[in-house]
Amino acid sequence: MNLHPLHTDLDKPPRFTYPFYYEPHPLCRLAATEVQHELQRMTLTEGKMFGVLVVEAPRSTSLDPSSSRYAFLAAYSGLLEGRNDWPYFVPPVYNAQQPDGHFKQEERRISAMNGDAQHDERRRRSQELQQWLFHQYILLNARGETRDLVDVWRDYHCSPRIQRRYPLPPGGTGDCCAPKLLQEAYRQGLKPVCMAEFWWGPSPRSEVRHHGQFYPACRGKCKPVLTWMLQGLDVDPSPDADGFAKLNIDVVYEDDTLAVVSKPSGLLSVPGRQERHSVVTLVQERWPGAMLVHRLDFLTSGLLIVGKNHDAYRHLQQQFSAHSIEKRYIALLSNPLPESTPRRGTISLPLYADPMNRPRQTVDYVLGKPAVTDYEILSPSPCEAHPRIALFPHTGRTHQLRMHCAHHDGLNSPILGDELYGQAADRLYLHAEWLALTHPVTGQRLHFEQPAPF
């Protein structure tokens, strides 16, 4: 029996969870605690993403409606300890692991093909088998409609350019927690209430996953699938649909050649797909033709350099390329650091964009680009609840400081408020407070500082 009672007087949320950005509802936290008790009874050797889906308790089952308004389903991503048949959890959308099934039989035949002469044939049959497999994933939605995974993927990625690059879904699509949970709920005729996913166990070496922490669904594999499966449910709106606060910038310095501005947390550096309001638009309104020389993440605050003409922009860009522009960031960390942590140090972890879960970054020693950060602990003790640190990046990779703080081979403590690699708060506690550059015309070395607002 994979439907479990949830005994509580809590009220349900007004709408179903938007799975790519959410704060877990108390019902989901309660269900997750039940799952974690079950996991503690199991002997697990790997870290894994688990999910819970709270549903209205059906009256036509053995669950006693007088004592339970809700029930929940539980799932794990992919295989768990090499199996997909754990009785406490929902089954896969399609079971490709049957030893005598077509997939496993053909997989064995392909694996037995040896030699260069059979290379092309082996590749062709592998592609055909993968396509066959995806056609077996018949996905339901809340309206009771069905579509196979290939059709869902191609309808979502309707751009010919995307279809040429990704003609089929990536391996593992449809095997994450959220699709498995929704599929089983629809199959049993259950009414979904809310959903959440959490990581349990050791973090994978390349990613940042913290034991017991909740995470959104992955976008690369799950966004196309869940866009279909959620049809017919009243779902919380995407935060992007609500628009952004029309924040402004402060001018810290300006002359005829350049300007230095201060960006608040919650303002885009450059226009996004759905939001034009940004530092770039504000800068160009004030100084037509001006160009932003570098960027800060949406939730990071601090100093940005503006070139007022093309020559200034190019000169400042060259300074960035030559690493002659110096920067200092201030951050508060989510968790205490060990007392033994050196007060000063260097973190060098090569970063690579996760193609199936952008904008998340991974540590990849083969494909990653070099990323180097010096740090200094400013708090009297690293054991404080939220240690204050200074960060000095030597390179400018996407999410470099956030990853170098959060990753277990870095400081192993996410920046406070980092919703991607840690947990959300009222803001991301990261601020670009100081920078130094050489003036493109006078050659004078200039220093600018705006202390962190926290």
N, C-alpha and C positions, 0 to 999 in steps of 0.2 A: 504493500500500500504506500503510494508516494504522496498522498494528500494527508496533511497533518493538521490537527486542530490547533487553533491559536486562541487561548483563553485570555480575554481582556475586555475592558469596558471602553477602550479608546474609540473615538469616532474616526471614520474613514476620511481621507482627503476629498475635496470637491472634484478633483480631476485625477486622471491617471498620470503616472510619472513621465516627465520628458527624460528619456534615458541617457541623454548626452550631457546633461547639466542638471544636477538636482541635489537637494539636501535630503538624506534618507528620512522617510516618514517614521514616526515612532512605531507604527505597526511593523515596518520592515526591520527596524532595529530589534524589535522583540523576536521576530521570526529568525533573524540572523543569529541571535543568541541561542535559540533552540538548535539551529544547524551547527553552531560552534560546539555545543555540548556533544552532539553526535560525532563531530570530527575528533574531539578529544578522546573518544572511545576507539577510534580507528588508528591503525598504525600506518602513518603516511610518511613518505620519504621525499616528497616534492612539494614545492609551493604551487598553489593553484588558485584561480579565480572561481569563486562560488557566487551563486545568486539565489535570491528568494523572490517569490511572487505571491503576494497576499491576495486572496480571493474571498468573495462572499461564500460562507459555508453553505453547501447545498443541503437541502432537506431530504433528498432522496438517497443519501448514503448512510453509512454506519456512524458518521459524525453526529453527535447529539446536538441539534440546533438550540436546545434550551440552555446549553452550557457554553456554546461557542458560536459567536456571530461570524467568525472568520476562520479560514484555514489557509495553509500555505503550501506551496510547492518549492522544492529546492533543486538546484542544478549545479554542475561543475562544467568548466570549459574544456572541450576536447575529451581526452581520455583521463581517467584518474587511476594512477598506478597501472596503466596499460589496459584498463577495463572500461567498458561503458554500460555495465549491467548492474551497478550497485543498487540494491532494492530501495534504499531510502530516497533516492534521487529519481528525477524524471528520465525517461529513455531519450536517446538521440532522435533527432528528426528523421534520420535514416541510419540504419545500422549497417555500416560497411565492414564491420569486423567479423561477420559470420564466416567461419573457416571454409564452409562449402558453398558460400555465396559466389555470385559471378565476379564481384570485385576482387575478392581475395584469390580466386582461382586464376583470373587473368593477370593479376599482379604477380603471382608466382611464375606464370608462363613468361611474362616480360622479363622478370629478374633472371630467368634461366638463359636468356638470349645473350650470347657472348660474342666478342670479336668485333673488329671495326666494320666488317662487311654488314653486320646487322644493326649498326648504330642508328641509321636513319629509320629502319623499320621499328626498332625499339622505341625511338622517340615518337614516331607516328602513333603507335599503339598506346603509348602512355598518354598522349594528348586525347586520343579517342576515349580511353578509359576514364580520364578525368571528366570529360564532357558527359559521358554516360552517367557517372556518379552524380554530378550536379543536377541532372535531369530527374534523379530519383528523389531529390529533396522537394517534396510537394508542400508548399508553405500555405498555411491558413491565415486568414485575418479575422477581425472581430465581426465582419459581416457574413462569415461562413464561406467566403470565396477562396479559391485555391489557384495557385500559380507555382510553376516550378522555378527553382533558383536561377536558372539561366535566363528565363524570361524576366524575372524580377530584376536581376542585375542589369540586363540590357535596357529595360525600360527606364531605370534610374539613371544610368549613364548613357543618355541618348545622343550625346555629342559624338560624331564620327571620330574625332581625334582621340577621345577617351576609349572608344570601342576598339580602335586599332591598337592602342597600347595595352588595354586590358580586355581582350575578347571574352575571357571567362573570369569568374570570380577567383580570388586567391585561394590556395588550399586552406581548408579549415573553415571557410565561410559557411555559416549555418550551424556550426558546432559550438558557438559561444553560449554563455548562460542564457541571455535574454531570448534568443530565438527558440531555444529548447523549452524554456518556461512558458512562453506564450503559446507555442504549438501544443503543449500538453494541456494547458488550460482550455484552449479552444476545442481540443479533441474530447475533453471530458464535459464540455458545455458549461464551464465555470466562468464567472464574471470577475475579471481582473480589477483589483483595487489599487495596488501600488507595487513597485518593484525596486530592488537595489542589488548591487553586486559588491563583494568584498574579497580582499586577498587574504589567503591563509597559508602560513608557512614561510620558508625562506624566500628571499627575493631572488629572481633570476639575475644572472651576472650582468646582463646588458641593460636591464631596465631598472626603474625605481618603483618598487612595490613594497609597501610596509604591511607587516602582519596585522590583520584585523581591521585594516582601513578600507573604507568604501571608495569605489571608483566608478566613473561613468562608463557606459558601453563604448567599445572601440568604434571609431567612425569609419575607418577604411572598409572593414568587413561588414559591420553591423548596420551602418546608416542606410544602405540600400535595402537590406532585408527588413529592418524594423519600420522603415517608411511604409512598406507594404503591410506588414503584420499589424501595425497599430491602426490601420484604417478601420473605422467603425467605433473606435474608442474616443472618448472626450479626454484629450491629453493636454497637460500643461503646455503653454506656449514656449517656444524657444526663447531664451533671453534676448537673442538678436532681434526677434520680432518686436520687442518692446522699445527698440531704439536705445540710444545712448544719451546720457546727460550732456548738455551742451556746455562743457567746461571750457575754460579759457587758459591762455598761457600768460606768464609774466616775462617781461623783457628784462634780463639781467644786465645786458651790455649791448650796445650797437654803435657802429660807425658806418662809413660809406661802403665798407668792404664786407663786413660780417656782422653777425649778431649771435648772442647766446641767450637762449630762452629756457624757461623752466616749465616742464610739463607736469601736470598733476596726475596722480594715479586715476585710471579710468578714462583716459583720453587716448585715442589712437594716434600713433605717429604719422601714419599714412592712411589714405582712404581705404576702407574695406569694401567687400562685395555689396554689403547692404547699408553701409554707413559712410557718408562722404565727410562728415565733420571730423577734422583731425588737425594735428599740428601743421601739416603741409598746407591745408586749405586756409588756416588762420594766418600762417606766415605769408602766403601769397596774396591774401587780401591786404595785408599790411605793407608788404614790400613786393610788388609785382615782379615776377621773374626770379625771385629768390628760391633757393633749393636747400632742402634739409640734407645735411652731410651724413648723418647716421640716424639710428632709430633706438627707441626704448620700447620694451614690451608694453602692452596696453595697461597693465596694472602696476608697472614700475614708474616712479616719479623721478624728476631730476633734470639735469642740465643737458641741453641739446645745442649743437652748433649749426648755424645757418650761413650759407654762402650767398651774398646778395647779387653776385653775378657769376658767369660761367668760369672766369679765370680764378676767382676766389674759391669756388666750389671745387674745381680741379686741383688746386694747390692743397686745399684741406683734405681732399680724398687721398692725395699722395702722402700726406702726413700720416693718415690712418694706415695706409698700406705699408709705410716704413716703420710703423709702431712708435712714432715720435710724439703722438698725442697721448698724454698721460691721463688716466681716469681713476677715481676712487669712488667706490660705492659703499654705502652703509646698509647693513641688514640686521634684522633680528631673526634668530633661529627658533624653530618650533620647540626643540627639545634641548635639554642640557647636554653638554659635551663631557666626555670622560675627563677626570682631573688630569690624566696623563697627556691630554692633547697639547702638542706644542703651541705656544702662544703665537708663533709665526711659522708659516710653512708655505709650500707650493703644491698645488693640485694639478696634475696633468692627466686628463682623461679625454681621448679622442671621441668626438661626437658625430653621430650619424642620424639623420632624420628618419623616424619610423614611417615608411611609405604607406602603411596601412592604418596609421593612427596619428596623423598630423594634427597639431604641431609638436607632438611629443618627440623627444630626442632619446636616443639610446647610446650606450657606450659600445663602440665597435673598434677593435684594434686592427681590423683589416680594412674596412671601408670608411671608417671615421676620419674626420679632419682634425688635425692637432688643435687642442684647446688647453690653454695654460692660465692659471689664476694663482696669484699670491694672496694670502689672507693674513690678517692679524686680529687676534681676539682682544677686544677693547674692554670687556667687562672685567671687574676685579677677579672673578673666578669663572672658568668655563662651565662650572656646574650650575650656574644660575638657570632659572626656569626658561628664560629666553635670552641666551647670550647675544651680546652686541658685538658685531665683527665688522672689520673693514675688508673690502675685496678690491684687488688690483688686477684687472684682466690684461693679459698680454695679447690675447686674440679676441675676436669679436663674434664668436659662433652663436647661433640661435640658442637661447636658454642656457648659455654657458654657466653663468653664475648660479642659476637655479639648480642645474644638474650637478655642478661641482659641490654644492652644499648638500643636496639630497642623496646622492648616490652613496652606496655603502663603501665604495673605494675612495670617496671624497671625505666630507665631514660627517656624512651619515645623519644629517639633521636638516630637513627641508627648511627653506625660508618661511617664516610665519606668514600664513595667508596664501601659500602657493597651492592653488586648487588643482594643479596638474600633478605635481610630484609630492604633495603633502595634503594639507586640509585647508579649506577655504576659511577666511576670516573677513573682517570688515574691509581689508585691503591687503595687498602684497607689501610686506614690510621690507622693501628694497628701494633704495634711493641713490641716484647718481649725484653725489654732493659736491664733487670737486673735479676740475679738469684743467689741463695746461696745454697750450698750443702755441705755435709760432705764427705771428701775424703774416698773412700772405704778401703784404706790401711793405711794411716797415721792418720785418724780420725780428721784431721784439717778441720776447717770450711772455705770454700772458697767462695769468692764473685766475680762475673763477671758482667761487664757492657759494653754495647755498645749503646750509645745514639741513639735515633730515628733519621732517616734521613729526618725528616720533622718537 
